[in-house]
Amino acid sequence: MEYRRLGRSGMYISEIAYGNWITHGAQVGVETAVACVRAALDAGITTFDTADAYAKTRAESALGEALDGVRRESVEVFTKVFFPTGEGKNDRGLSRKHIMESIDGSLRRLRTDYVDLYQAHRYDYETPLEETMAAFADVVHAGKAHYIGVSEWRPEEIREAAALASELKIQLVSSQPQYSMLWRVIEPEIVPVSEELGLGQIVWSPLAQGVLTGKYLPGQPAPTGSRAADAHGQHVVERWMRDDVLERVQQLVPLAEEAGLTLPIMALAWVLQNQNVSAAIIGASRPEQVTQNAAASGVTLDDDLLAAIDEVLEPVIERDPAKVDVFEERA
C-alpha cells in the first residue's frame, strides 16, 4: 500500500481507503463488516470513511466495532454530517446545534475520542456558512476532529469555506466527490480550485457503483447478489445500467488484460493517476473484494493506455461540471 498526503496537510492516508456506504448495517451484517475491515487492515489500508447517516447510523456503529482493539493512532477515521439522523427538524443540516450534537453521536458510535477528518456531507443552503464553519472550528479546537472537509460542494462554496477556515485557524483539507472513468465532472472546476487552495480529493464510487468491474453485461439481468440486484443499492447504480454504457465498459476488458490488470484494478488506478486525488474509496460486501481492489495501489497506467480508455468511453463519459451532486432541499 502506498500513502499520500491529504491535500496540503501533513497527514498521510492510504491511497486506497475503505468506505462503508450502503454495505455496513444494510447490505452486510456486522460479522461480514468486521471481516472486510480486517482484510483492509491486512492489505495496508489505514483510512476508513463513513457517515452518520449511512444505514441510519448503523454503519458508524459497525465500523466502531470492527476497529475495536486496533491501535487508534495507526488508522485515520473519517465521518460526515448533514443528512438526517432522526425525525426532528434539527436532526439534519449544518446548523451549530446539529453539528455539535452529531459529532458526539458519531464519536460514541465509532468508539473513539476524535475523528481524523470531519466532513460536511453536502452544502446547507438554509444555514449561514459562517455558523457552520464556526461550529466546525469549535469541534476542531475541542480536539474532537483534527481536520475538516467537504463533500460535493461547488467551487465557489469551497473557496468561501476555505477563507473562513483560515480566519478561524482550522484546516480545510479535502473534498469528497464522485469520480471515475465515467464520471469526470470535477475535472473542469473542482480540481483546479482544490489545487489552488490545498485540498485533496477523497473520491467515492471510483468503480461507478460496480459498473467498472465489468460484471454487468448488456442485455442481461444483474447478477444475483450484486448492487444492481439489491434493494439497498439498486437506485445508486441505475444511471449506468444502460446498454450503451455496458457495451463500452466491456470494450475496456481487453485493454486491461493487455496491461496485465483486471478491469477493477485499472479503473481504480485510473483515478489515482490524478495527482489531486489523495485516496480512492472502495466498498465491499466480501473481504476478498477488499484484498483484490487494494492491489490497485502503486499501479501506473501509461499514456497510450489512458488514451485508449478515453477513446473507448468518450461517448458515455459525463463531464458537465454543473452535475456536481449537490443537495438543495432538506430531506
Short mmCIF file of the C-alpha atoms (twelve columns), coordinates in Angstrom:
data_MODEL
# 
_entry.id   MODEL 
# 
loop_
_atom_site.group_PDB 
_atom_site.id 
_atom_site.type_symbol 
_atom_site.label_atom_id 
_atom_site.label_alt_id 
_atom_site.label_comp_id 
_atom_site.label_asym_id 
_atom_site.label_seq_id 
_atom_site.Cartn_x 
_atom_site.Cartn_y 
_atom_site.Cartn_z 
_atom_site.pdbx_PDB_model_num 
ATOM 1   C CA . MET A 1   0.000   0.000   0.000   1 
ATOM 2   C CA . GLU A 2   1.200   3.483   -0.837  1 
ATOM 3   C CA . TYR A 3   0.264   6.636   1.051   1 
ATOM 4   C CA . ARG A 4   -0.390  10.227  0.049   1 
ATOM 5   C CA . ARG A 5   -0.720  13.485  1.932   1 
ATOM 6   C CA . LEU A 6   -4.290  14.655  2.338   1 
ATOM 7   C CA . GLY A 7   -4.208  17.892  0.405   1 
ATOM 8   C CA . ARG A 8   -1.619  20.284  1.761   1 
ATOM 9   C CA . SER A 9   -1.934  18.906  5.289   1 
ATOM 10  C CA . GLY A 10  0.818   16.943  6.994   1 
ATOM 11  C CA . MET A 11  -1.407  13.866  7.426   1 
ATOM 12  C CA . TYR A 12  -0.792  10.814  5.250   1 
ATOM 13  C CA . ILE A 13  -3.625  8.484   4.262   1 
ATOM 14  C CA . SER A 14  -3.683  5.218   2.345   1 
ATOM 15  C CA . GLU A 15  -4.333  5.878   -1.335  1 
ATOM 16  C CA . ILE A 16  -6.957  3.139   -1.219  1 
ATOM 17  C CA . ALA A 17  -9.456  3.952   1.532   1 
ATOM 18  C CA . TYR A 18  -12.215 1.695   2.810   1 
ATOM 19  C CA . GLY A 19  -15.764 3.091   2.938   1 
ATOM 20  C CA . ASN A 20  -18.981 1.566   4.235   1 
ATOM 21  C CA . TRP A 21  -21.750 3.446   2.420   1 
ATOM 22  C CA . ILE A 22  -24.631 1.074   1.537   1 
ATOM 23  C CA . THR A 23  -22.805 -2.003  2.878   1 
ATOM 24  C CA . HIS A 24  -22.332 -1.938  6.682   1 
ATOM 25  C CA . GLY A 25  -25.584 -2.092  8.590   1 
ATOM 26  C CA . ALA A 26  -27.594 -2.559  5.405   1 
ATOM 27  C CA . GLN A 27  -26.274 -4.891  2.695   1 
ATOM 28  C CA . VAL A 28  -23.994 -6.850  5.052   1 
ATOM 29  C CA . GLY A 29  -24.094 -7.732  8.739   1 
ATOM 30  C CA . VAL A 30  -21.618 -6.851  11.445  1 
ATOM 31  C CA . GLU A 31  -19.683 -10.114 11.157  1 
ATOM 32  C CA . THR A 32  -19.000 -9.538  7.460   1 
ATOM 33  C CA . ALA A 33  -18.257 -5.869  8.106   1 
ATOM 34  C CA . VAL A 34  -15.621 -6.846  10.661  1 
ATOM 35  C CA . ALA A 35  -14.094 -9.334  8.201   1 
ATOM 36  C CA . CYS A 36  -13.907 -6.665  5.483   1 
ATOM 37  C CA . VAL A 37  -12.249 -4.149  7.796   1 
ATOM 38  C CA . ARG A 38  -9.734  -6.766  8.930   1 
ATOM 39  C CA . ALA A 39  -8.964  -7.563  5.284   1 
ATOM 40  C CA . ALA A 40  -8.441  -3.841  4.675   1 
ATOM 41  C CA . LEU A 41  -6.008  -3.600  7.576   1 
ATOM 42  C CA . ASP A 42  -4.169  -6.694  6.336   1 
ATOM 43  C CA . ALA A 43  -3.832  -5.023  2.908   1 
ATOM 44  C CA . GLY A 44  -2.271  -1.923  4.451   1 
ATOM 45  C CA . ILE A 45  -5.362  0.263   4.272   1 
ATOM 46  C CA . THR A 46  -5.327  2.699   7.181   1 
ATOM 47  C CA . THR A 47  -8.050  5.121   6.075   1 
ATOM 48  C CA . PHE A 48  -11.712 4.397   6.846   1 
ATOM 49  C CA . ASP A 49  -14.590 6.577   5.685   1 
ATOM 50  C CA . THR A 50  -18.175 6.539   6.933   1 
ATOM 51  C CA . ALA A 51  -21.036 8.959   7.727   1 
ATOM 52  C CA . ASP A 52  -23.608 9.310   10.466  1 
ATOM 53  C CA . ALA A 53  -26.492 8.922   8.004   1 
ATOM 54  C CA . TYR A 54  -25.249 5.680   6.459   1 
ATOM 55  C CA . ALA A 55  -27.731 2.911   7.322   1 
ATOM 56  C CA . LYS A 56  -29.353 5.338   9.798   1 
ATOM 57  C CA . THR A 57  -26.192 5.479   11.979  1 
ATOM 58  C CA . ARG A 58  -25.641 1.694   11.943  1 
ATOM 59  C CA . ALA A 59  -22.673 1.987   9.573   1 
ATOM 60  C CA . GLU A 60  -20.737 4.064   12.093  1 
ATOM 61  C CA . SER A 61  -21.528 1.553   14.816  1 
ATOM 62  C CA . ALA A 62  -20.354 -1.318  12.619  1 
ATOM 63  C CA . LEU A 63  -17.089 0.454   11.830  1 
ATOM 64  C CA . GLY A 64  -16.555 1.241   15.503  1 
ATOM 65  C CA . GLU A 65  -16.981 -2.420  16.377  1 
ATOM 66  C CA . ALA A 66  -14.731 -3.545  13.530  1 
ATOM 67  C CA . LEU A 67  -11.919 -1.217  14.621  1 
ATOM 68  C CA . ASP A 68  -12.280 -2.021  18.306  1 
ATOM 69  C CA . GLY A 69  -8.897  -3.089  19.633  1 
ATOM 70  C CA . VAL A 70  -6.962  -1.549  16.733  1 
ATOM 71  C CA . ARG A 71  -4.333  0.986   17.843  1 
ATOM 72  C CA . ARG A 72  -6.168  4.267   17.303  1 
ATOM 73  C CA . GLU A 73  -3.112  6.193   16.129  1 
ATOM 74  C CA . SER A 74  -2.475  3.643   13.366  1 
ATOM 75  C CA . VAL A 75  -5.670  4.462   11.434  1 
ATOM 76  C CA . GLU A 76  -7.412  7.537   10.030  1 
ATOM 77  C CA . VAL A 77  -11.149 7.591   10.713  1 
ATOM 78  C CA . PHE A 78  -13.351 9.927   8.658   1 
ATOM 79  C CA . THR A 79  -17.040 10.645  9.095   1 
ATOM 80  C CA . LYS A 80  -19.605 13.187  7.850   1 
ATOM 81  C CA . VAL A 81  -22.559 15.273  8.961   1 
ATOM 82  C CA . PHE A 82  -25.549 16.756  7.115   1 
ATOM 83  C CA . PHE A 83  -28.149 14.165  6.131   1 
ATOM 84  C CA . PRO A 84  -30.988 13.247  8.529   1 
ATOM 85  C CA . THR A 85  -30.178 11.071  11.527  1 
ATOM 86  C CA . GLY A 86  -33.616 11.379  13.133  1 
ATOM 87  C CA . GLU A 87  -37.149 12.656  12.644  1 
ATOM 88  C CA . GLY A 88  -36.702 16.065  14.280  1 
ATOM 89  C CA . LYS A 89  -36.424 19.299  12.330  1 
ATOM 90  C CA . ASN A 90  -32.925 19.830  13.734  1 
ATOM 91  C CA . ASP A 91  -31.721 16.276  13.081  1 
ATOM 92  C CA . ARG A 92  -30.193 17.361  9.780   1 
ATOM 93  C CA . GLY A 93  -28.205 20.085  8.081   1 
ATOM 94  C CA . LEU A 94  -25.172 22.061  9.177   1 
ATOM 95  C CA . SER A 95  -26.561 24.213  11.962  1 
ATOM 96  C CA . ARG A 96  -24.426 24.638  15.067  1 
ATOM 97  C CA . LYS A 97  -26.974 22.566  17.005  1 
ATOM 98  C CA . HIS A 98  -26.829 19.626  14.620  1 
ATOM 99  C CA . ILE A 99  -23.040 19.673  14.176  1 
ATOM 100 C CA . MET A 100 -22.301 19.814  17.910  1 
ATOM 101 C CA . GLU A 101 -24.777 17.047  18.687  1 
ATOM 102 C CA . SER A 102 -23.776 14.931  15.698  1 
ATOM 103 C CA . ILE A 103 -20.049 14.857  16.421  1 
ATOM 104 C CA . ASP A 104 -20.732 13.497  19.904  1 
ATOM 105 C CA . GLY A 105 -23.056 10.841  18.496  1 
ATOM 106 C CA . SER A 106 -20.519 9.835   15.878  1 
ATOM 107 C CA . LEU A 107 -17.733 9.541   18.435  1 
ATOM 108 C CA . ARG A 108 -19.892 7.311   20.647  1 
ATOM 109 C CA . ARG A 109 -20.761 5.010   17.769  1 
ATOM 110 C CA . LEU A 110 -17.192 4.936   16.449  1 
ATOM 111 C CA . ARG A 111 -15.827 4.232   19.949  1 
ATOM 112 C CA . THR A 112 -13.218 6.939   19.718  1 
ATOM 113 C CA . ASP A 113 -12.407 10.312  21.261  1 
ATOM 114 C CA . TYR A 114 -11.798 12.011  17.923  1 
ATOM 115 C CA . VAL A 115 -12.061 11.627  14.171  1 
ATOM 116 C CA . ASP A 116 -9.196  12.496  11.885  1 
ATOM 117 C CA . LEU A 117 -11.474 14.205  9.363   1 
ATOM 118 C CA . TYR A 118 -14.972 15.624  9.895   1 
ATOM 119 C CA . GLN A 119 -16.754 16.385  6.632   1 
ATOM 120 C CA . ALA A 120 -19.777 18.430  5.603   1 
ATOM 121 C CA . HIS A 121 -21.692 15.790  3.658   1 
ATOM 122 C CA . ARG A 122 -23.369 18.428  1.480   1 
ATOM 123 C CA . TYR A 123 -23.711 22.227  1.499   1 
ATOM 124 C CA . ASP A 124 -26.525 23.573  3.677   1 
ATOM 125 C CA . TYR A 125 -28.381 26.332  1.841   1 
ATOM 126 C CA . GLU A 126 -30.546 27.099  4.891   1 
ATOM 127 C CA . THR A 127 -27.748 27.752  7.399   1 
ATOM 128 C CA . PRO A 128 -25.290 30.659  7.139   1 
ATOM 129 C CA . LEU A 129 -21.871 29.348  6.190   1 
ATOM 130 C CA . GLU A 130 -20.356 31.437  8.989   1 
ATOM 131 C CA . GLU A 131 -22.407 29.482  11.543  1 
ATOM 132 C CA . THR A 132 -21.365 26.167  10.034  1 
ATOM 133 C CA . MET A 133 -17.674 26.978  9.917   1 
ATOM 134 C CA . ALA A 134 -17.658 28.403  13.446  1 
ATOM 135 C CA . ALA A 135 -19.186 25.148  14.694  1 
ATOM 136 C CA . PHE A 136 -16.581 23.116  12.823  1 
ATOM 137 C CA . ALA A 137 -13.879 25.300  14.348  1 
ATOM 138 C CA . ASP A 138 -15.196 24.582  17.839  1 
ATOM 139 C CA . VAL A 139 -15.196 20.839  17.063  1 
ATOM 140 C CA . VAL A 140 -11.558 21.035  15.981  1 
ATOM 141 C CA . HIS A 141 -10.479 23.266  18.847  1 
ATOM 142 C CA . ALA A 142 -12.168 20.882  21.299  1 
ATOM 143 C CA . GLY A 143 -9.980  18.063  19.965  1 
ATOM 144 C CA . LYS A 144 -12.906 16.102  18.519  1 
ATOM 145 C CA . ALA A 145 -11.567 16.316  14.940  1 
ATOM 146 C CA . HIS A 146 -8.147  17.050  13.501  1 
ATOM 147 C CA . TYR A 147 -9.206  18.391  10.097  1 
ATOM 148 C CA . ILE A 148 -12.376 19.297  8.227   1 
ATOM 149 C CA . GLY A 149 -13.505 18.559  4.694   1 
ATOM 150 C CA . VAL A 150 -16.484 18.912  2.380   1 
ATOM 151 C CA . SER A 151 -18.346 16.580  0.054   1 
ATOM 152 C CA . GLU A 152 -19.934 17.580  -3.247  1 
ATOM 153 C CA . TRP A 153 -19.598 21.350  -2.756  1 
ATOM 154 C CA . ARG A 154 -19.428 23.774  -5.656  1 
ATOM 155 C CA . PRO A 155 -16.178 25.634  -6.385  1 
ATOM 156 C CA . GLU A 156 -17.419 28.982  -5.055  1 
ATOM 157 C CA . GLU A 157 -18.647 27.289  -1.867  1 
ATOM 158 C CA . ILE A 158 -15.275 25.633  -1.324  1 
ATOM 159 C CA . ARG A 159 -13.490 28.933  -1.863  1 
ATOM 160 C CA . GLU A 160 -15.646 30.772  0.684   1 
ATOM 161 C CA . ALA A 161 -15.305 27.959  3.226   1 
ATOM 162 C CA . ALA A 162 -11.529 27.929  2.819   1 
ATOM 163 C CA . ALA A 163 -11.360 31.665  3.541   1 
ATOM 164 C CA . LEU A 164 -13.438 31.260  6.698   1 
ATOM 165 C CA . ALA A 165 -11.386 28.242  7.805   1 
ATOM 166 C CA . SER A 166 -8.229  30.327  7.541   1 
ATOM 167 C CA . GLU A 167 -9.764  33.077  9.663   1 
ATOM 168 C CA . LEU A 168 -10.870 30.516  12.254  1 
ATOM 169 C CA . LYS A 169 -7.427  28.865  12.396  1 
ATOM 170 C CA . ILE A 170 -8.580  25.436  11.226  1 
ATOM 171 C CA . GLN A 171 -7.546  23.368  8.224   1 
ATOM 172 C CA . LEU A 172 -9.972  22.651  5.387   1 
ATOM 173 C CA . VAL A 173 -8.047  19.883  3.660   1 
ATOM 174 C CA . SER A 174 -10.337 17.792  1.491   1 
ATOM 175 C CA . SER A 175 -13.181 17.401  -0.945  1 
ATOM 176 C CA . GLN A 176 -15.083 14.135  -1.324  1 
ATOM 177 C CA . PRO A 177 -16.694 13.974  -4.775  1 
ATOM 178 C CA . GLN A 178 -17.815 11.191  -7.050  1 
ATOM 179 C CA . TYR A 179 -15.103 10.467  -9.623  1 
ATOM 180 C CA . SER A 180 -14.445 7.649   -12.065 1 
ATOM 181 C CA . MET A 181 -13.532 6.970   -15.681 1 
ATOM 182 C CA . LEU A 182 -17.223 7.509   -16.446 1 
ATOM 183 C CA . TRP A 183 -17.954 10.446  -14.104 1 
ATOM 184 C CA . ARG A 184 -15.455 13.286  -14.570 1 
ATOM 185 C CA . VAL A 185 -17.464 16.346  -13.582 1 
ATOM 186 C CA . ILE A 186 -14.837 17.516  -11.044 1 
ATOM 187 C CA . GLU A 187 -12.065 17.959  -13.601 1 
ATOM 188 C CA . PRO A 188 -13.006 21.364  -15.128 1 
ATOM 189 C CA . GLU A 189 -13.582 23.340  -11.898 1 
ATOM 190 C CA . ILE A 190 -13.364 21.423  -8.596  1 
ATOM 191 C CA . VAL A 191 -9.848  20.069  -9.139  1 
ATOM 192 C CA . PRO A 192 -8.283  23.428  -10.145 1 
ATOM 193 C CA . VAL A 193 -9.838  25.226  -7.161  1 
ATOM 194 C CA . SER A 194 -8.769  22.418  -4.828  1 
ATOM 195 C CA . GLU A 195 -5.210  22.502  -6.130  1 
ATOM 196 C CA . GLU A 196 -5.108  26.254  -5.598  1 
ATOM 197 C CA . LEU A 197 -6.453  26.038  -2.035  1 
ATOM 198 C CA . GLY A 198 -4.570  22.916  -0.956  1 
ATOM 199 C CA . LEU A 199 -7.448  20.425  -0.817  1 
ATOM 200 C CA . GLY A 200 -7.060  16.777  -1.792  1 
ATOM 201 C CA . GLN A 201 -9.838  14.690  -3.333  1 
ATOM 202 C CA . ILE A 202 -11.073 11.589  -1.481  1 
ATOM 203 C CA . VAL A 203 -13.147 10.151  -4.289  1 
ATOM 204 C CA . TRP A 204 -16.173 7.949   -3.907  1 
ATOM 205 C CA . SER A 205 -17.546 5.434   -6.398  1 
ATOM 206 C CA . PRO A 206 -14.309 5.085   -8.429  1 
ATOM 207 C CA . LEU A 207 -15.819 1.874   -9.853  1 
ATOM 208 C CA . ALA A 208 -19.066 3.657   -10.813 1 
ATOM 209 C CA . GLN A 209 -21.106 1.687   -8.275  1 
ATOM 210 C CA . GLY A 210 -19.574 -1.552  -9.558  1 
ATOM 211 C CA . VAL A 211 -20.210 -0.995  -13.262 1 
ATOM 212 C CA . LEU A 212 -16.457 -0.660  -13.926 1 
ATOM 213 C CA . THR A 213 -15.853 -4.166  -12.596 1 
ATOM 214 C CA . GLY A 214 -17.370 -5.461  -15.851 1 
ATOM 215 C CA . LYS A 215 -19.809 -7.749  -14.053 1 
ATOM 216 C CA . TYR A 216 -22.890 -6.162  -15.635 1 
ATOM 217 C CA . LEU A 217 -23.427 -7.304  -19.209 1 
ATOM 218 C CA . PRO A 218 -25.568 -5.521  -21.810 1 
ATOM 219 C CA . GLY A 219 -28.955 -7.120  -22.367 1 
ATOM 220 C CA . GLN A 220 -28.626 -9.403  -19.332 1 
ATOM 221 C CA . PRO A 221 -30.083 -9.179  -15.811 1 
ATOM 222 C CA . ALA A 222 -27.850 -8.063  -12.969 1 
ATOM 223 C CA . PRO A 223 -26.034 -10.949 -11.254 1 
ATOM 224 C CA . THR A 224 -27.642 -12.220 -8.052  1 
ATOM 225 C CA . GLY A 225 -26.110 -10.547 -5.023  1 
ATOM 226 C CA . SER A 226 -24.774 -7.558  -6.977  1 
ATOM 227 C CA . ARG A 227 -25.585 -3.959  -6.070  1 
ATOM 228 C CA . ALA A 228 -27.876 -3.548  -9.075  1 
ATOM 229 C CA . ALA A 229 -29.880 -6.555  -7.892  1 
ATOM 230 C CA . ASP A 230 -30.031 -5.409  -4.259  1 
ATOM 231 C CA . ALA A 231 -32.865 -3.252  -2.911  1 
ATOM 232 C CA . HIS A 232 -30.449 -1.198  -0.790  1 
ATOM 233 C CA . GLY A 233 -28.145 -0.280  -3.660  1 
ATOM 234 C CA . GLN A 234 -30.171 -0.550  -6.841  1 
ATOM 235 C CA . HIS A 235 -31.060 3.157   -7.037  1 
ATOM 236 C CA . VAL A 236 -27.428 4.341   -6.993  1 
ATOM 237 C CA . VAL A 237 -26.310 2.230   -9.941  1 
ATOM 238 C CA . GLU A 238 -29.288 2.600   -12.253 1 
ATOM 239 C CA . ARG A 239 -27.872 5.621   -14.129 1 
ATOM 240 C CA . TRP A 240 -25.160 3.347   -15.578 1 
ATOM 241 C CA . MET A 241 -27.333 0.326   -16.349 1 
ATOM 242 C CA . ARG A 242 -27.755 1.245   -19.991 1 
ATOM 243 C CA . ASP A 243 -26.635 -0.975  -22.822 1 
ATOM 244 C CA . ASP A 244 -24.564 1.784   -24.452 1 
ATOM 245 C CA . VAL A 245 -22.570 2.206   -21.224 1 
ATOM 246 C CA . LEU A 246 -22.251 -1.505  -20.508 1 
ATOM 247 C CA . GLU A 247 -21.104 -2.227  -24.057 1 
ATOM 248 C CA . ARG A 248 -18.360 0.391   -23.779 1 
ATOM 249 C CA . VAL A 249 -17.244 -0.987  -20.415 1 
ATOM 250 C CA . GLN A 250 -16.892 -4.462  -21.912 1 
ATOM 251 C CA . GLN A 251 -14.562 -2.975  -24.529 1 
ATOM 252 C CA . LEU A 252 -12.220 -1.990  -21.682 1 
ATOM 253 C CA . VAL A 253 -11.660 -5.611  -20.643 1 
ATOM 254 C CA . PRO A 254 -9.107  -6.446  -23.364 1 
ATOM 255 C CA . LEU A 255 -7.270  -3.181  -22.647 1 
ATOM 256 C CA . ALA A 256 -6.905  -4.191  -19.010 1 
ATOM 257 C CA . GLU A 257 -5.846  -7.718  -19.911 1 
ATOM 258 C CA . GLU A 258 -3.201  -6.441  -22.318 1 
ATOM 259 C CA . ALA A 259 -1.799  -4.306  -19.476 1 
ATOM 260 C CA . GLY A 260 -1.787  -7.332  -17.174 1 
ATOM 261 C CA . LEU A 261 -4.561  -5.900  -14.997 1 
ATOM 262 C CA . THR A 262 -8.106  -6.700  -14.051 1 
ATOM 263 C CA . LEU A 263 -10.730 -4.141  -15.053 1 
ATOM 264 C CA . PRO A 264 -11.408 -3.038  -11.436 1 
ATOM 265 C CA . ILE A 265 -7.690  -2.535  -10.798 1 
ATOM 266 C CA . MET A 266 -7.363  -0.492  -13.988 1 
ATOM 267 C CA . ALA A 267 -10.377 1.645   -13.031 1 
ATOM 268 C CA . LEU A 268 -9.054  2.315   -9.522  1 
ATOM 269 C CA . ALA A 269 -5.550  3.032   -10.819 1 
ATOM 270 C CA . TRP A 270 -7.078  5.451   -13.340 1 
ATOM 271 C CA . VAL A 271 -8.470  7.785   -10.662 1 
ATOM 272 C CA . LEU A 272 -5.161  7.648   -8.789  1 
ATOM 273 C CA . GLN A 273 -3.328  8.980   -11.848 1 
ATOM 274 C CA . ASN A 274 -4.900  12.343  -10.995 1 
ATOM 275 C CA . GLN A 275 -2.373  13.881  -8.614  1 
ATOM 276 C CA . ASN A 276 -5.070  15.896  -6.823  1 
ATOM 277 C CA . VAL A 277 -6.637  12.615  -5.697  1 
ATOM 278 C CA . SER A 278 -5.408  11.687  -2.231  1 
ATOM 279 C CA . ALA A 279 -7.420  8.459   -1.991  1 
ATOM 280 C CA . ALA A 280 -9.968  6.330   -3.806  1 
ATOM 281 C CA . ILE A 281 -12.675 4.858   -1.571  1 
ATOM 282 C CA . ILE A 282 -13.585 1.234   -2.131  1 
ATOM 283 C CA . GLY A 283 -16.535 -0.619  -0.626  1 
ATOM 284 C CA . ALA A 284 -17.039 -4.328  -0.308  1 
ATOM 285 C CA . SER A 285 -19.571 -6.941  0.670   1 
ATOM 286 C CA . ARG A 286 -16.898 -9.673  0.935   1 
ATOM 287 C CA . PRO A 287 -13.361 -9.481  2.360   1 
ATOM 288 C CA . GLU A 288 -11.787 -10.928 -0.792  1 
ATOM 289 C CA . GLN A 289 -13.052 -7.895  -2.738  1 
ATOM 290 C CA . VAL A 290 -11.048 -5.639  -0.424  1 
ATOM 291 C CA . THR A 291 -7.891  -7.674  -0.930  1 
ATOM 292 C CA . GLN A 292 -8.292  -7.712  -4.705  1 
ATOM 293 C CA . ASN A 293 -9.014  -3.981  -5.052  1 
ATOM 294 C CA . ALA A 294 -6.266  -2.879  -2.667  1 
ATOM 295 C CA . ALA A 295 -3.812  -4.188  -5.279  1 
ATOM 296 C CA . ALA A 296 -4.508  -1.049  -7.336  1 
ATOM 297 C CA . SER A 297 -2.198  0.911   -5.049  1 
ATOM 298 C CA . GLY A 298 1.007   1.883   -6.834  1 
ATOM 299 C CA . VAL A 299 -0.204  0.849   -10.303 1 
ATOM 300 C CA . THR A 300 0.767   3.288   -13.076 1 
ATOM 301 C CA . LEU A 301 -1.095  3.476   -16.382 1 
ATOM 302 C CA . ASP A 302 0.938   4.630   -19.367 1 
ATOM 303 C CA . ASP A 303 -0.169  7.415   -21.698 1 
ATOM 304 C CA . ASP A 304 -1.153  5.046   -24.519 1 
ATOM 305 C CA . LEU A 305 -3.469  3.115   -22.197 1 
ATOM 306 C CA . LEU A 306 -5.026  6.318   -20.856 1 
ATOM 307 C CA . ALA A 307 -5.653  7.485   -24.416 1 
ATOM 308 C CA . ALA A 308 -7.191  4.130   -25.370 1 
ATOM 309 C CA . ILE A 309 -9.531  4.274   -22.357 1 
ATOM 310 C CA . ASP A 310 -10.695 7.741   -23.369 1 
ATOM 311 C CA . GLU A 311 -11.281 6.637   -26.951 1 
ATOM 312 C CA . VAL A 312 -13.493 3.756   -25.822 1 
ATOM 313 C CA . LEU A 313 -15.513 5.634   -23.215 1 
ATOM 314 C CA . GLU A 314 -15.813 9.103   -24.767 1 
ATOM 315 C CA . PRO A 315 -19.448 8.728   -25.959 1 
ATOM 316 C CA . VAL A 316 -20.659 7.838   -22.447 1 
ATOM 317 C CA . ILE A 317 -18.408 9.977   -20.201 1 
ATOM 318 C CA . GLU A 318 -20.172 12.612  -18.097 1 
ATOM 319 C CA . ARG A 319 -18.077 15.803  -17.867 1 
ATOM 320 C CA . ASP A 320 -20.639 18.546  -17.153 1 
ATOM 321 C CA . PRO A 321 -19.428 20.435  -14.027 1 
ATOM 322 C CA . ALA A 322 -22.996 21.537  -13.325 1 
ATOM 323 C CA . LYS A 323 -23.799 17.948  -12.356 1 
ATOM 324 C CA . VAL A 324 -21.928 18.069  -9.054  1 
ATOM 325 C CA . ASP A 325 -24.124 16.071  -6.661  1 
ATOM 326 C CA . VAL A 326 -25.435 18.987  -4.583  1 
ATOM 327 C CA . PHE A 327 -28.417 18.789  -2.265  1 
ATOM 328 C CA . GLU A 328 -30.531 21.941  -2.323  1 
ATOM 329 C CA . GLU A 329 -33.608 20.917  -0.332  1 
ATOM 330 C CA . ARG A 330 -33.993 19.444  3.129   1 
ATOM 331 C CA . ALA A 331 -34.831 15.725  3.054   1 
# 
